[in-house]
Amino acid sequence: MEFDEPATTVHQDQMILSTSSDVELDLLKDFQTMYLDSPHADFKLLVQDDAIRVHKCVLSARSPVFAKLLASSMAEMSNDEIKIDDIEIPILKTFINFLYTGRLPEAELEFDNVCGLYYAADKYDVPSLRKWCSNYLAFKMDAENACRLLSLANRHSDEKLKDLVMDYIKFEFEAVLGSESLAEFVKNETELAIEVLKLRGKKIEKKSSS
């Protein structure tokens, strides 16, 4: 099965999710400088032994989840910082960079990194990034990662991606059956594996009756 590659516009070493005028590009560069240099930053994201300095107004404007967190009365909020334990620091930095600029560094666009970005986009409710990651992952799908993608799509209630993966597995069942990831998938996602087998059975029945 073939999927269309996610649409991007290449600008130097960055991948931009939409076409921008020179004025908009200047604005994006200024926001990137704002993020990287952190002038007047008023909040910290703590990850392991590292800290990312950010601006509350940007996080609130770009993520309704961050907006709600920053408006809450949690004890951590009074210290202008919050701990994030479920996202690795390189992924979080790329995610925050996207919130500021709408850009994804091309060097960071590897399968594992995009899986992490997909998780972050879903967690913090950034639909444009979530959609882009979903399209990218579908485009990069193969027999070795199909089971992992199915688990990811199911966990995040991404029905479009789940349907694409199910269709792929249905037509490439033998290849997926020989993948190294299958045993772990069956062990950890028993109900989902049964769903795949039922779908495969329906295909066999349909083929036999034709």
Summary of the structure (lengths in Angstrom):
residues: 210
radius of gyration: 20.1
end to end distance: 22.2
largest distance: 68.9
contacts: 585
relative contact order: 0.10
helix: 62%
strand: 10%
